[in-house]
Every structure is written in structure tokens, then in C-alpha cells.
Amino acid sequence: MDIDEKINSFVQRFSAFDDWQDKYQLLIEMGKEAPLLKDVEKSDRYLIEGCQSRLWLKAELVEGKMQFKVDSDAVITLGMAAMLINIFNGETPEVVQNKNIDFIDKIGLREHLSPNRSNGLNAMIRQMKLYAAALFMAGSKNV
């Protein structure tokens, strides 16, 4: 499945609900399925600045494809990270760097987040794209 198909699949799943409580529940469920960091990986090196809650995000390059792992002390934050990971995992660094994430606004997620959570979402996206740029430029296996 290419990145546009993954985005369309998420938008369809998310749009199936009219009530925002149900949409938040979908994010929470996604967070339960996120590829989690081990406790020893939860260091300041992977802590995302700009999130209201604590969020750790690690990136690796596996056979030329991005692989992210995450953890958070907040279920909605973890769910938002899991949503992005579901979309970006398995993509090349170049695709991650260049993909427009405008679907977040189209589904109305950003307007239903507090300013702090919206800032955290922006920080997640920015960090994923920075990891992709670093891995692409360095040809390295992880950051």
C-alpha cells in the first residue's frame, strides 16, 4: 500500500464516525497498536520538544525504509503519533520528507485539539521529517 492509500484508508476509518468521542477512541485504539520503544530507549535524546505530554520518538532506516517507534504518557498523544507512524512506516526518507500531511486539516482533527495538543502534533510531524532528512542525507541506519 503506498502512502496515499494509507492516508485514504485512515481518512475513511476516521470519517466513519460522526461523534468526536468516537474519533478520539479510534486514536486511542491506534495508540495501543503502536510500535513501542523499550523503557531503556526513553531517553532525552528521543523526547519531542513542544508536546504538552511526554512523547519519545525514534527513527531507523531498515532496508531503505523508515521505521518509527514511539511512546507517550498520554493516550491521545500516543494515538496521534501512531496515526503518523502507520502512514510513514515503510516509506523512504524522501517520501516522508516531502509528503504533505494536509489530511489532518481535512478531517478536522487539528480544530478539535487544544492549542497545546496541536503544537504537539506539529512537533511530531516536524521531528519525523527531520529524522527522514537526517537519515536520507547521512545514509545512516538510525538517529
N, C-alpha and C positions, 0 to 999 in steps of 0.2 A: 504494500500500500504506500503510495507516495504521500508527501506532506500535505498536499491539497486534499487528498482523500481522507487523511486522518483528521484534518480540520473540519471537513464537511461532516464526517461521522460524529465528531464531538458536537458540532452545532446542531445536528439533528437530534442527538440524545438530549442535549440541554434544552432545545426548543420544544421538546415533547411535553415539558412541564409549564403550566401557566403560573403556578404559585412559586414565589421566590424561596420559600422554605424548602420546597421540593428540589429546587435548583441547588441550594446550599447543601442539601442532603446528598445530592449527586457528587458534589465536590468532596464532601466528607468521605463518601464511599471510595472515590478515586484515590484519596489520600491513604486509605487503608491498603491499597494495592500498589502504592509507590515503592520503587526500589530504594530501600532504606540504607543509610550509612550505618556502619558499625559504630558503637559507642566511642571507640578509640579514634575514629575519624572526625568526630565532632569537636574540632579544634577551631581556634580563632581564624586559622587560615581559610576555612571554608564558610565562615559566618558571613552572611549577607548584610551589609550595611544598608540602612534605610527601611528595614522591616520593623514593625511595631513589636512583633514577637521574634523569638529566636528562630532563625532558619539557616541551616547549613546546606550547602550545595557543592557537590564535587563533580568534576567532568573528567572523562577519559576518552581516548581515541582507541577504538577497537576495530582493527581491520579497516581503517579509514573512516569509520562512522562514530559519531558522538554517542556517548553513553553517560547519562547523568544519574547520580544518586542524591538523595535528599533526606532531611529530617527536620522536624519543627516541633516546638512545644505548643502549637495552636493548630487545631484540626482544619479550620478553613484555609489557613496559610499553607498547610501541607497539601490540601486538596488543590489549591491553585497551582502549586509547584508541580503536583502530579499531573495536572492537566497539561502544563507546558512540557513536562518530561515525556508524556505519551505522544505528544506531537513531534518533539525534537529528537528523541532517542532513535537511533538508526539512520539519522540523516548525516550528510557530510558537513564538515565545519562551514563550508561555503554556503550551503543551503541555510543553515542555522543563522549565519551572519546576515544573510540577505532577505530572509523571509519576512514579509510584512505580517504583523500579528493584529491586523485590524478586526478580525472576527470577535475579539474581546469587546470592542465597542458595539459591533453589530448585534451581539446577543444581549447587550445592556449590562454586562457584568460590572464594568467599571462604575457605572452610575449607581449601582446598588452596593458599592463598597464605601466604607468610611474613608475619609481622606488618607488616614494612616495606612489602611489596607491597600488602597490604590497606589500609594507611594511604594509599598512593599512589592506589589505586583510589578510595577515599573522597574524596581531594583532587581527582581528576579530575571526579568526579560533582559535587562541590560547586562547582568552578570553572565547569563547563558551566552549572549552574543560576544561578550568579552572573552569567555573561555573558548568559544569557537574560533575567534580571531587569533588568540594565542596558540591554540593547537594547530591551526592552519599555517600560521607563519613559522612556528618552530618545528612543525612536523613531529612534535613530541607525543608521548603516549598519555600523559596526564598533566593536569595543572592543579 
